[in-house]
Amino acid sequence: MLGDNGSKWLERLHMQLARELRAADWSQAEIATMLGSTQSTISRQFNREMPELAGTSDEMMVDGWANELAMALRQFGPNVKLNKQRFVMEIAFGPGQILKFDKSLTGMDLESDQEERSLLKRLEWATSRIDAARINDWIPAVGMNIASCLEQANDNTSVASYPGRISLVNGRLRHHETPSFGSSTHLAGLLIRAREADSSKMAILNLAAPTNKGGVDSNVLNSTIEELGWEMMQAPKGALVIDGETKIDCIIDEGAFGWEPSIYILAHNPLELVDRTHRFISTMEEKT
């Protein structure tokens, strides 16, 4: 109900709306911005079947809603600014057991402490979406962490991450504490340094680098990066050297004696970071 059916109609609404806008010559980037998604997600959805709802009448209702939204957006154009959204929901569990919600989203900026709390929640949510089975073989010996910051971040104390590390226990990712600001030194420092070249990146996590007998498996790594269309930079022993503004999608630390080789994935936000990490691992494993 709230999980399966609710997620399906929302997914169908997004997919149908994306197809309507694509037919109106909107770019994938414009559609992703309007729907609060990513270009890669929009691209994948174009090749998928529409999720089926509990009844055809529900499907017609959702598709009709998408069509109405698309018609309005065609008139407004992709640069229209959203000021407010109002959601009305009624859920009936049985006689006399009815919940009603009438909420408005205004797009207003949060106060500083509210922004920080929101980021911490997004970081926890993103972490819960990491596929433990897929990431199992790529957790570094020193443990994994995931960090993110707000747009105005300029030092380690303004980066949120997990105290300690995230580890895999009995097939599930575990962390002893909730994320907090100023919990990381190395990962946070690397993110802040990377943002000097690519300020759009606000999330990062570390993985074990692919290796062979001679060290980092550069062939597999370079082939994966090329297929994904990413830009990679080097950071010997965690020291990222940059020269001016440039796009950074991942960072490779080839390691040294007593220093584990690592690769760092970067993204615009924690949720996109998880999506990128899954794609990186899947692409890399196809080549090994």
Backbone bond lengths (Angstrom), bond angles and torsions (degrees), N, CA, C in turn:
res aa  C-N    CA-C-N  psi(-1)  N-CA   C-N-CA  omega(-1)  CA-C   N-CA-C  phi
1 M - - - 1.458 - - 1.518 110.25 -
2 L 1.328 116.63 -85.04 1.465 119.03 179.90 1.524 111.11 -65.55
3 G 1.340 117.02 -32.07 1.454 119.35 -178.61 1.516 111.95 -86.05
4 D 1.347 116.88 -67.02 1.453 121.98 -171.74 1.525 112.71 -69.85
5 N 1.318 117.70 -59.42 1.457 120.50 -175.15 1.529 111.39 -67.99
6 G 1.344 116.16 -40.08 1.459 119.07 -179.37 1.514 112.40 -63.81
7 S 1.327 116.89 -42.74 1.461 120.13 -179.83 1.528 110.86 -68.74
8 K 1.342 117.00 -33.83 1.461 120.20 -178.86 1.530 111.88 -68.13
9 W 1.344 116.85 -42.73 1.469 115.64 -178.00 1.520 110.99 -71.34
10 L 1.332 117.27 -32.15 1.453 119.19 177.44 1.532 110.22 -68.95
11 E 1.341 116.38 -40.26 1.459 120.24 177.87 1.525 110.86 -64.23
12 R 1.329 116.39 -41.90 1.462 120.11 179.50 1.528 110.60 -64.92
13 L 1.327 116.78 -40.20 1.463 120.68 178.05 1.527 110.36 -59.85
14 H 1.322 116.82 -46.86 1.471 120.78 179.81 1.529 111.06 -63.39
15 M 1.334 116.83 -45.12 1.459 120.42 -177.86 1.521 111.45 -64.84
16 Q 1.337 116.67 -43.66 1.456 120.48 -179.57 1.529 110.68 -66.73
17 L 1.330 116.43 -40.57 1.458 120.49 179.29 1.536 110.22 -65.53
18 A 1.326 116.71 -40.96 1.469 120.48 178.26 1.523 111.09 -61.06
19 R 1.328 117.71 -40.82 1.467 121.00 -179.45 1.527 111.38 -69.94
20 E 1.307 115.58 -36.28 1.473 119.20 177.10 1.531 110.25 -64.52
21 L 1.320 116.65 -43.10 1.467 120.29 -179.03 1.522 111.24 -71.45
22 R 1.354 116.65 -34.28 1.461 118.75 177.89 1.517 109.91 -65.68
23 A 1.324 116.65 -36.93 1.466 120.58 177.32 1.527 111.62 -65.88
24 A 1.348 115.80 -21.77 1.466 121.19 177.95 1.531 111.33 -92.86
25 D 1.362 115.77 15.73 1.470 123.11 175.37 1.527 113.90 71.42
26 W 1.331 118.11 22.75 1.464 119.70 170.34 1.527 107.31 -75.26
27 S 1.330 116.41 145.31 1.461 120.44 177.40 1.532 109.70 -78.61
28 Q 1.335 116.07 162.59 1.466 119.39 177.20 1.522 111.25 -61.81
29 A 1.330 116.77 -35.07 1.464 120.32 178.74 1.527 110.90 -65.28
30 E 1.319 117.01 -40.96 1.470 121.00 179.16 1.521 110.91 -66.78
31 I 1.334 115.91 -40.00 1.475 120.16 179.29 1.519 110.15 -66.51
32 A 1.335 116.79 -43.83 1.465 120.89 -179.74 1.517 111.16 -61.39
33 T 1.328 116.87 -41.52 1.463 120.92 178.81 1.525 110.82 -63.51
34 M 1.319 116.46 -43.82 1.465 120.35 -178.93 1.524 111.97 -65.59
35 L 1.332 116.93 -37.19 1.467 120.83 -176.47 1.521 112.88 -91.48
36 G 1.345 117.08 -2.63 1.458 119.56 -178.65 1.513 111.96 67.69
37 S 1.338 116.42 37.15 1.453 121.37 -177.28 1.525 108.72 -122.56
38 T 1.346 116.61 -161.96 1.461 121.68 176.89 1.524 109.26 -120.26
39 Q 1.331 116.32 157.65 1.460 120.24 179.94 1.521 111.43 -60.94
40 S 1.333 116.95 -38.04 1.462 119.86 -178.76 1.532 111.18 -65.18
41 T 1.331 116.46 -38.10 1.466 119.95 177.77 1.521 110.73 -65.75
42 I 1.333 116.83 -44.79 1.460 121.28 178.64 1.520 110.23 -60.52
43 S 1.337 117.08 -43.69 1.464 121.39 -179.42 1.527 111.07 -61.17
44 R 1.334 117.13 -44.48 1.466 120.66 179.83 1.520 111.55 -64.66
45 Q 1.325 116.89 -38.08 1.462 120.28 -177.14 1.526 112.30 -65.11
46 F 1.352 117.03 -30.03 1.459 119.79 179.90 1.527 112.03 -62.85
47 N 1.335 116.68 -25.66 1.463 121.44 -176.68 1.524 113.15 -99.98
48 R 1.323 117.05 6.19 1.464 120.96 -178.68 1.519 111.47 -106.24
49 E 1.334 114.27 155.40 1.464 119.42 174.13 1.517 109.41 -73.92
50 M 1.317 116.35 147.82 1.456 121.10 176.76 1.530 109.64 -64.43
51 P 1.334 118.63 136.08 1.471 119.42 176.23 1.527 110.71 -65.10
52 E 1.330 115.70 136.87 1.465 120.21 179.54 1.518 109.57 -84.54
53 L 1.325 115.74 137.83 1.466 121.26 178.62 1.520 110.05 -96.21
54 A 1.329 115.49 178.83 1.464 120.20 -174.29 1.527 112.16 -62.52
55 G 1.330 116.76 -29.98 1.463 120.33 -179.72 1.506 110.94 -147.25
56 T 1.323 117.11 153.99 1.465 120.76 -179.37 1.520 111.86 -64.60
57 S 1.346 117.03 -27.98 1.463 119.00 178.25 1.528 110.33 -65.99
58 D 1.339 116.18 -36.13 1.461 119.78 176.57 1.532 110.56 -65.75
59 E 1.324 116.29 -40.68 1.459 119.98 179.05 1.531 110.81 -62.65
60 M 1.323 116.90 -42.39 1.459 120.64 179.07 1.528 110.80 -64.47
61 M 1.337 116.68 -37.53 1.458 120.58 179.57 1.520 110.86 -65.20
62 V 1.339 116.49 -47.48 1.454 120.63 -178.76 1.528 110.78 -65.70
63 D 1.335 117.51 -43.72 1.466 121.06 179.73 1.523 110.88 -63.97
64 G 1.338 116.60 -37.53 1.459 119.72 177.98 1.517 111.22 -66.72
65 W 1.316 116.06 -38.24 1.460 120.96 177.29 1.526 110.31 -63.02
66 A 1.327 115.80 -43.11 1.464 120.11 178.62 1.524 110.59 -62.11
67 N 1.328 116.08 -40.48 1.462 119.89 179.64 1.526 111.66 -63.66
68 E 1.326 116.91 -41.46 1.472 120.65 178.41 1.522 111.14 -63.27
69 L 1.341 115.90 -43.82 1.459 120.04 178.85 1.530 110.79 -62.85
70 A 1.336 115.57 -42.68 1.461 119.94 -178.68 1.522 111.30 -63.86
71 M 1.320 117.01 -40.92 1.467 120.29 179.60 1.526 110.59 -61.29
72 A 1.333 115.69 -42.01 1.464 118.94 179.56 1.530 110.75 -67.69
73 L 1.326 117.00 -42.48 1.451 120.31 -178.46 1.524 112.25 -67.09
74 R 1.329 116.74 -32.18 1.466 119.37 175.33 1.525 110.51 -60.13
75 Q 1.318 116.13 -38.75 1.462 120.33 -179.93 1.525 111.44 -72.47
76 F 1.322 116.54 -41.34 1.463 120.39 -177.62 1.523 112.63 -73.55
77 G 1.354 116.16 -33.30 1.458 120.25 -178.33 1.519 112.45 90.79
78 P 1.345 117.48 160.18 1.466 121.50 -175.16 1.521 115.20 -68.92
79 N 1.321 117.25 -13.10 1.468 119.93 -178.12 1.525 113.02 -95.81
80 V 1.337 116.76 6.33 1.466 119.68 179.88 1.525 110.15 -63.79
81 K 1.313 116.90 142.55 1.462 122.09 -179.16 1.526 110.39 -100.01
82 L 1.317 115.60 129.98 1.465 120.79 179.26 1.524 109.98 -83.46
83 N 1.317 117.41 127.18 1.458 122.08 -179.58 1.523 113.32 -104.89
84 K 1.331 116.66 -29.97 1.459 118.41 -174.44 1.522 110.15 -161.69
85 Q 1.334 116.32 142.27 1.458 122.06 172.26 1.526 108.37 -129.23
86 R 1.314 116.84 136.53 1.453 120.68 179.56 1.523 109.03 -119.68
87 F 1.314 115.96 129.55 1.448 121.50 -178.73 1.529 109.53 -119.62
88 V 1.317 115.32 127.48 1.457 121.42 177.02 1.523 107.80 -119.46
89 M 1.325 117.36 124.76 1.459 121.43 -177.69 1.525 110.30 -135.21
90 E 1.314 115.69 138.06 1.464 121.50 175.31 1.517 108.18 -129.87
91 I 1.330 116.66 125.70 1.459 122.14 -179.74 1.518 108.91 -122.30
92 A 1.326 115.85 122.12 1.458 121.11 179.95 1.519 109.86 -107.63
93 F 1.333 117.46 121.05 1.457 122.46 178.21 1.532 111.52 -97.27
94 G 1.285 116.99 -22.98 1.452 121.33 -179.26 1.524 108.86 171.83
95 P 1.314 118.22 -178.59 1.462 120.76 179.52 1.524 111.67 -55.29
96 G 1.290 115.95 121.98 1.454 120.80 178.43 1.519 114.17 76.08
97 Q 1.329 117.36 4.41 1.474 121.44 -179.76 1.531 109.26 -115.29
98 I 1.286 114.97 77.18 1.465 121.33 -175.43 1.531 109.72 -124.86
99 L 1.310 115.21 132.22 1.465 121.74 175.24 1.520 108.86 -112.10
100 K 1.328 116.27 133.13 1.456 120.92 178.12 1.526 109.78 -125.70
101 F 1.330 115.48 136.91 1.455 121.29 178.35 1.528 108.72 -130.33
102 D 1.298 116.03 136.73 1.466 121.84 176.22 1.522 106.31 -137.93
103 K 1.333 116.11 95.50 1.458 121.02 -172.94 1.527 111.35 -122.11
104 S 1.316 115.61 148.05 1.462 121.65 176.83 1.519 109.95 -119.00
105 L 1.323 115.06 137.08 1.456 122.18 172.55 1.521 107.32 -107.96
106 T 1.306 117.23 124.14 1.465 120.93 -171.36 1.522 114.17 -103.54
107 G 1.328 117.93 -12.97 1.450 119.07 -177.29 1.520 113.44 75.75
108 M 1.331 117.20 8.78 1.464 119.87 -179.88 1.520 110.31 -71.90
109 D 1.310 116.94 145.68 1.452 121.75 178.40 1.525 110.66 -67.91
110 L 1.304 115.80 144.32 1.455 121.42 176.40 1.522 110.12 -81.97
111 E 1.289 115.72 158.32 1.456 119.39 169.74 1.529 108.49 -67.92
112 S 1.317 117.15 163.31 1.456 121.58 -174.22 1.520 112.78 -53.93
113 D 1.327 117.34 -47.60 1.460 119.49 -177.46 1.523 111.41 -69.26
114 Q 1.346 116.70 -29.86 1.459 119.85 176.91 1.524 110.61 -70.27
115 E 1.321 116.85 -38.97 1.463 121.07 176.49 1.516 110.38 -60.15
116 E 1.310 115.82 -42.97 1.459 119.95 -178.56 1.528 110.93 -65.36
117 R 1.331 116.82 -44.15 1.468 119.80 178.91 1.528 110.78 -62.92
118 S 1.337 115.89 -38.91 1.459 120.12 178.85 1.526 111.36 -63.90
119 L 1.329 116.58 -40.76 1.459 120.35 178.58 1.518 110.96 -63.74
120 L 1.317 117.69 -41.93 1.467 121.08 179.13 1.526 110.80 -60.93
121 K 1.335 117.34 -39.87 1.461 120.95 178.16 1.525 110.81 -66.52
122 R 1.344 116.83 -41.94 1.463 120.08 179.06 1.525 110.89 -63.83
123 L 1.322 116.26 -36.04 1.462 120.61 179.33 1.531 110.25 -65.65
124 E 1.330 116.91 -42.80 1.469 120.70 177.42 1.525 111.03 -64.30
125 W 1.324 116.34 -43.05 1.468 120.62 -178.99 1.529 109.96 -63.29
126 A 1.339 116.19 -45.20 1.460 120.16 179.89 1.525 110.62 -61.24
127 T 1.328 116.74 -42.52 1.465 120.60 -179.64 1.528 111.00 -61.46
128 S 1.319 116.47 -36.97 1.468 120.48 -179.85 1.527 111.90 -67.44
129 R 1.336 116.81 -17.25 1.467 120.54 -179.31 1.528 112.73 -92.85
130 I 1.313 117.75 -3.45 1.461 119.92 178.20 1.530 109.23 -68.98
131 D 1.310 116.65 129.92 1.468 122.37 179.92 1.526 108.68 -79.65
132 A 1.321 115.96 104.75 1.469 120.58 -175.85 1.524 111.83 -60.65
133 A 1.336 117.25 -38.87 1.468 119.98 -179.52 1.526 110.91 -65.01
134 R 1.322 116.37 -38.56 1.463 119.86 -177.65 1.526 111.56 -72.74
135 I 1.323 116.36 -33.35 1.464 119.93 -174.61 1.528 112.18 -93.59
136 N 1.313 116.19 -2.73 1.473 122.14 -173.75 1.525 113.92 -49.82
137 D 1.333 117.01 -47.65 1.468 120.95 -174.74 1.518 113.26 -83.55
138 W 1.318 117.39 1.57 1.459 119.82 -173.41 1.524 112.98 -120.55
139 I 1.315 116.85 12.37 1.464 120.12 175.22 1.528 108.57 -81.31
140 P 1.312 118.67 125.11 1.472 120.64 -178.30 1.525 111.51 -62.50
141 A 1.322 115.87 157.49 1.461 121.00 178.35 1.523 110.75 -61.47
142 V 1.332 117.05 -31.68 1.468 120.77 179.44 1.525 112.18 -81.30
143 G 1.348 116.91 -3.35 1.451 120.91 -178.73 1.513 111.83 98.35
144 M 1.314 115.41 163.57 1.461 121.98 -178.33 1.517 109.67 -109.90
145 N 1.321 115.68 153.95 1.458 120.21 172.61 1.515 108.33 -144.33
146 I 1.291 116.65 162.56 1.454 123.17 177.41 1.523 107.11 -135.19
147 A 1.317 116.08 133.88 1.460 120.58 -175.72 1.521 110.00 -134.18
148 S 1.315 114.95 153.18 1.464 120.09 177.59 1.521 109.06 -152.23
149 C 1.320 115.89 159.89 1.459 120.29 -177.61 1.517 110.33 -141.01
150 L 1.311 115.35 169.16 1.456 121.82 174.00 1.527 108.75 -86.38
151 E 1.314 115.91 166.31 1.457 120.74 -174.03 1.523 112.70 -60.53
152 Q 1.334 116.94 -32.78 1.465 120.56 -175.97 1.526 112.92 -89.15
153 A 1.336 118.77 7.57 1.469 121.91 -176.86 1.524 111.36 -61.21
154 N 1.343 115.69 138.48 1.469 119.29 179.23 1.529 113.62 -140.33
155 D 1.341 117.33 2.14 1.462 119.24 175.04 1.524 109.64 -154.54
156 N 1.325 116.49 174.49 1.461 121.27 -174.30 1.526 113.67 -60.73
157 T 1.320 116.80 -31.52 1.465 119.64 -177.24 1.522 112.44 -69.54
158 S 1.320 117.40 -16.12 1.467 120.75 -179.93 1.528 111.63 -99.71
159 V 1.344 116.54 14.22 1.461 122.19 176.87 1.524 108.79 -110.90
160 A 1.324 116.24 130.49 1.466 121.60 179.43 1.525 110.14 -95.95
161 S 1.330 116.42 138.59 1.461 122.04 177.54 1.527 107.86 -158.85
162 Y 1.334 115.69 -177.30 1.458 120.09 179.41 1.525 110.67 -91.35
163 P 1.316 117.95 130.66 1.468 119.70 172.41 1.531 109.09 -60.23
164 G 1.313 117.08 134.59 1.455 119.09 -175.21 1.512 110.24 77.03
165 R 1.308 116.35 -136.99 1.457 121.09 -177.19 1.522 111.20 -138.55
166 I 1.333 115.83 164.79 1.453 122.66 172.76 1.520 107.21 -97.65
167 S 1.312 117.30 129.55 1.460 121.19 -178.32 1.526 110.31 -127.13
168 L 1.323 115.46 167.75 1.463 121.24 179.34 1.518 109.28 -105.45
169 V 1.339 116.82 119.67 1.457 122.19 -179.15 1.525 108.83 -129.37
170 N 1.337 115.66 119.02 1.463 121.26 179.87 1.528 112.02 53.27
171 G 1.328 114.67 42.24 1.460 119.65 175.88 1.514 115.09 78.60
172 R 1.330 117.60 7.79 1.461 119.92 179.97 1.523 109.85 -128.89
173 L 1.325 115.45 144.86 1.455 120.04 177.73 1.521 109.44 -75.93
174 R 1.325 116.30 133.05 1.458 121.17 -176.95 1.521 110.45 -127.89
175 H 1.320 114.61 143.55 1.466 120.71 171.57 1.524 106.88 -142.14
176 H 1.314 116.48 139.18 1.462 120.55 -172.29 1.528 112.95 -77.58
177 E 1.328 117.48 -25.05 1.459 120.63 -177.84 1.521 110.24 -133.67
178 T 1.309 116.04 164.80 1.462 121.04 176.05 1.531 109.22 -80.15
179 P 1.334 117.97 158.34 1.462 119.72 -178.67 1.525 112.02 -64.43
180 S 1.307 115.19 152.16 1.462 121.24 178.77 1.521 108.83 -151.70
181 F 1.314 116.17 164.32 1.451 120.81 -179.90 1.530 110.25 -81.97
182 G 1.338 114.85 143.16 1.459 120.01 178.21 1.506 113.98 77.89
183 S 1.347 118.59 15.22 1.462 121.25 -176.70 1.521 113.31 -84.87
184 S 1.333 116.54 -17.30 1.459 119.85 -176.58 1.521 110.60 -117.76
185 T 1.310 114.61 145.50 1.470 119.86 174.40 1.521 110.21 -106.61
186 H 1.332 115.70 -57.31 1.458 119.99 -175.30 1.533 112.00 -67.86
187 L 1.342 116.95 -55.68 1.467 120.71 -176.00 1.528 110.79 -63.98
188 A 1.333 116.86 -42.93 1.464 120.63 179.28 1.523 110.47 -63.64
189 G 1.326 116.31 -42.84 1.454 119.69 -179.88 1.516 112.33 -62.71
190 L 1.329 115.99 -37.45 1.455 120.36 179.25 1.530 110.85 -67.79
191 L 1.328 116.82 -39.40 1.460 120.39 177.96 1.526 111.04 -65.05
192 I 1.319 117.29 -45.76 1.464 120.48 179.31 1.523 110.34 -61.25
193 R 1.335 115.75 -41.32 1.461 119.84 179.22 1.528 110.84 -64.85
194 A 1.335 117.57 -42.68 1.461 121.59 179.85 1.519 111.57 -63.21
195 R 1.334 116.36 -33.77 1.463 120.39 -178.63 1.531 111.97 -69.00
196 E 1.307 117.49 -17.13 1.462 119.54 174.94 1.522 110.71 -66.59
197 A 1.338 116.10 -26.67 1.457 120.71 177.83 1.528 111.94 -99.02
198 D 1.331 116.77 -35.57 1.468 121.41 -176.70 1.527 108.18 -136.17
199 S 1.315 116.60 88.97 1.470 121.87 -173.87 1.520 112.85 -69.53
200 S 1.341 117.83 -11.81 1.467 120.13 179.90 1.520 112.37 -75.55
201 K 1.330 117.21 -16.75 1.462 120.28 -177.69 1.526 110.06 -87.20
202 M 1.339 115.92 124.62 1.457 121.09 -176.58 1.523 113.42 -131.95
203 A 1.337 116.54 16.12 1.466 120.15 177.95 1.522 109.31 -149.90
204 I 1.342 116.25 147.90 1.462 120.79 -176.18 1.528 109.60 -154.11
205 L 1.326 116.96 147.81 1.457 121.83 170.14 1.529 109.07 -144.56
206 N 1.312 116.08 161.62 1.463 120.45 -177.55 1.516 111.59 -113.20
207 L 1.334 115.43 142.53 1.453 123.08 176.72 1.524 109.08 -130.06
208 A 1.320 116.05 161.71 1.457 119.99 171.44 1.520 108.24 -72.29
209 A 1.315 117.55 136.08 1.463 121.56 179.91 1.522 109.96 -76.82
210 P 1.350 117.69 148.41 1.465 119.66 175.99 1.525 109.90 -66.16
211 T 1.302 116.82 133.22 1.465 120.00 -176.28 1.526 111.45 -129.10
212 N 1.322 114.47 160.52 1.460 122.31 169.14 1.518 107.21 -133.88
213 K 1.308 117.96 -167.32 1.466 119.78 -175.64 1.529 112.59 -62.72
214 G 1.318 116.42 -27.04 1.453 119.18 -177.43 1.513 114.43 -93.73
215 G 1.345 116.97 7.71 1.456 120.06 -178.00 1.512 110.98 117.22
216 V 1.312 117.59 -142.47 1.460 121.32 -179.18 1.522 110.18 -64.51
217 D 1.335 116.11 133.27 1.458 121.61 179.09 1.530 108.35 -80.28
218 S 1.315 115.60 87.62 1.467 121.22 -174.54 1.524 111.92 -65.46
219 N 1.328 117.78 -33.63 1.464 120.25 -178.88 1.522 111.59 -62.37
220 V 1.335 115.53 -49.37 1.470 119.90 179.25 1.527 110.31 -64.69
221 L 1.328 116.15 -43.95 1.456 120.40 -177.43 1.525 111.34 -63.83
222 N 1.310 117.21 -49.16 1.465 120.57 -178.44 1.519 111.78 -64.60
223 S 1.328 116.45 -38.36 1.461 120.49 178.78 1.525 110.82 -64.61
224 T 1.338 116.22 -40.34 1.466 121.05 178.57 1.521 110.94 -64.49
225 I 1.330 116.48 -46.79 1.464 121.40 -179.37 1.519 110.63 -61.27
226 E 1.331 115.76 -41.12 1.470 119.89 -179.60 1.523 110.95 -65.42
227 E 1.330 116.48 -43.56 1.468 119.45 -179.36 1.522 111.58 -63.87
228 L 1.326 117.27 -36.64 1.465 120.89 -179.85 1.526 112.08 -77.78
229 G 1.338 116.95 -15.73 1.462 120.37 -178.08 1.513 112.66 74.70
230 W 1.340 116.21 29.24 1.462 121.28 -177.59 1.521 110.98 -92.26
231 E 1.328 113.78 164.35 1.456 121.95 172.62 1.526 108.33 -110.73
232 M 1.339 116.35 129.69 1.457 120.64 -176.26 1.522 110.56 -116.85
233 M 1.350 115.83 145.34 1.453 121.42 175.56 1.519 109.75 -126.91
234 Q 1.319 115.79 158.62 1.455 122.12 -179.13 1.536 110.41 -97.36
235 A 1.332 114.96 146.27 1.471 120.76 175.88 1.526 108.67 -142.70
236 P 1.322 118.02 79.24 1.476 120.60 -179.72 1.523 111.47 -57.23
237 K 1.332 115.68 121.33 1.470 123.03 -178.77 1.531 111.08 51.69
238 G 1.336 115.13 39.08 1.462 121.22 174.48 1.511 115.49 80.65
239 A 1.339 118.13 4.07 1.470 121.38 -178.33 1.529 109.10 -98.01
240 L 1.326 116.21 98.37 1.464 121.55 -178.16 1.529 109.94 -79.46
241 V 1.317 115.23 123.40 1.471 120.88 178.73 1.524 108.16 -105.72
242 I 1.330 117.09 119.30 1.458 121.41 -179.03 1.521 109.81 -123.82
243 D 1.316 114.57 155.29 1.455 120.56 179.87 1.519 108.50 -138.28
244 G 1.333 115.99 88.72 1.457 120.54 -179.22 1.510 112.75 84.76
245 E 1.324 116.32 -177.28 1.463 122.09 -178.13 1.523 110.71 -79.97
246 T 1.309 115.68 134.34 1.457 121.46 179.28 1.518 109.48 -158.76
247 K 1.302 117.67 159.82 1.462 122.37 177.82 1.521 109.63 -76.81
248 I 1.321 116.96 133.78 1.465 121.65 176.29 1.527 108.60 -129.41
249 D 1.327 116.14 119.58 1.465 121.05 177.29 1.525 111.71 -106.56
250 C 1.319 116.57 -29.18 1.450 120.37 178.04 1.525 109.81 -155.30
251 I 1.318 115.16 158.68 1.460 122.55 -178.75 1.516 107.90 -129.26
252 I 1.341 117.08 133.76 1.448 121.25 178.86 1.528 110.00 -112.23
253 D 1.316 114.74 130.11 1.462 121.84 172.92 1.531 105.76 -114.67
254 E 1.333 117.07 107.06 1.454 120.78 -173.65 1.526 113.33 -73.12
255 G 1.321 117.07 -4.76 1.445 120.29 175.34 1.517 113.54 78.87
256 A 1.310 115.42 -178.72 1.466 123.22 179.77 1.524 106.90 -162.44
257 F 1.320 116.77 -174.14 1.464 119.94 179.04 1.528 109.56 -59.92
258 G 1.342 116.03 120.01 1.456 120.81 -178.43 1.515 113.84 76.93
259 W 1.338 117.04 9.68 1.472 120.97 -177.87 1.524 108.07 -128.64
260 E 1.322 117.15 114.03 1.462 122.37 -174.09 1.531 111.66 -70.43
261 P 1.345 117.65 131.24 1.473 119.90 174.87 1.529 110.36 -63.29
262 S 1.313 115.93 138.33 1.470 120.03 -176.97 1.515 110.16 -140.70
263 I 1.322 114.52 156.52 1.447 120.44 170.42 1.519 108.04 -126.97
264 Y 1.313 116.08 139.61 1.455 122.48 -177.44 1.527 109.03 -116.24
265 I 1.323 116.41 126.20 1.461 122.33 178.33 1.526 107.99 -97.66
266 L 1.330 117.64 136.48 1.457 122.08 178.22 1.521 110.31 -119.81
267 A 1.334 115.74 153.22 1.461 120.40 179.31 1.521 109.38 -155.95
268 H 1.326 115.45 175.22 1.456 120.57 -177.78 1.525 112.23 -76.55
269 N 1.336 117.05 -26.21 1.459 120.92 -178.93 1.520 108.85 -156.97
270 P 1.337 118.74 167.10 1.471 120.68 -176.23 1.522 115.06 -59.91
271 L 1.339 117.76 -39.17 1.456 119.88 -178.88 1.525 111.24 -67.07
272 E 1.322 116.88 -42.89 1.458 119.72 176.72 1.522 110.41 -64.60
273 L 1.321 116.94 -33.41 1.455 121.74 179.05 1.529 110.95 -60.59
274 V 1.313 116.72 -44.33 1.464 120.39 178.83 1.523 110.51 -63.55
275 D 1.323 116.15 -43.68 1.465 120.84 178.66 1.529 110.55 -60.61
276 R 1.325 116.88 -44.06 1.472 121.23 179.32 1.529 111.36 -64.70
277 T 1.317 116.27 -40.12 1.461 120.48 -179.67 1.522 111.18 -62.92
278 H 1.323 116.88 -44.40 1.459 120.65 177.95 1.523 111.07 -60.98
279 R 1.335 116.94 -43.43 1.465 120.28 -179.58 1.530 110.97 -65.98
280 F 1.328 116.16 -40.10 1.460 120.36 179.96 1.531 110.61 -61.59
281 I 1.332 117.00 -47.72 1.454 120.97 -178.94 1.515 111.50 -64.13
282 S 1.349 117.12 -44.29 1.464 120.87 -179.55 1.525 110.64 -61.93
283 T 1.337 116.47 -44.00 1.466 120.28 -179.82 1.512 110.68 -65.49
284 M 1.313 116.74 -40.40 1.455 120.65 -178.23 1.532 111.01 -68.71
285 E 1.313 117.85 -40.75 1.464 120.45 -178.21 1.516 112.17 -69.44
286 E 1.329 117.21 -25.74 1.448 120.08 175.52 1.525 112.29 -65.81
287 K 1.327 115.48 -20.90 1.470 121.12 -175.83 1.527 112.50 -99.42
288 T 1.331 117.29 -3.42 1.467 119.80 -178.02 1.528 111.69 -111.14
